[in-house]
Amino acid sequence: MATLNFLTGNSGKLAEAQTLLGPLGWEIQSFEVDGKVPDVIEPQSDNLTTVALAKIAQGVELLASQGRLGESLLVEDSGLFIDALPEFPGVYSAHILESIGCDGILRLLDDERTAYFLTVAALWTGEAVEVFVGRCDGSISAEIRGDGGFGYDPIFIPDESQDGRTFAEMTNEGKSTFSHRGRALSALFDYLNVDGA
Ligand code: ITT
């Protein structure tokens, strides 16, 4: 089984990557230094790709400092984009979730509720950096629903949801079949399979 190191402080992201790529023959392991996930600095930027590339640059430096430069490393940056609130919460998704939460988002919205999630994944193959993007269109629910997932999952209904369920009302497998992260990681898997990186 091939191994992919994933540098993330978000256990929900790690679990989803394991759910999606595990059955396809990839062991996704948390990238840790001295037994803990290292901190990375996210630059102030209104662009997820810029943030993902900054994270992978720091990750590659850490790999090098461990004498593990030949190993692969994955990072990703994700955001929720709500059409009625241009650029919001977007790249500030983590900060906004901490400050006003899902409740706060619901209070800001009226009838216009379309939104999308975007993931930009950056992979160090052991030789070079490759970027993969995944998008999931949907809408913001009228109320918080579901206990699964993490972050904004209880208020996001993907367009593919057959019965109006939020991501938080789905299993990780269900969410990953059409989520932003699922799509970015599927593209990554296709790349690894073709290139054998
Ligand atoms: P990293 O260590 O990987 O950076 P993070 O939680 O800081 O983890 P991001 O900056 O990419 O990740 O995420 C921005 C915010 O968006 C954060 O609060 C997440 O909880 C939320 N988020 C990301 N992906 C999500 C998803 O699939 N469903 C719901 N919320 C999500």
Residues whose N, C-alpha, C, O or C-beta is under 5 A from the ligand:
A	BS01	ITT	L7 T8 G9 N10 E76 D77 S78 G79 S93 A94 L97 F150 G151 Y152 D153
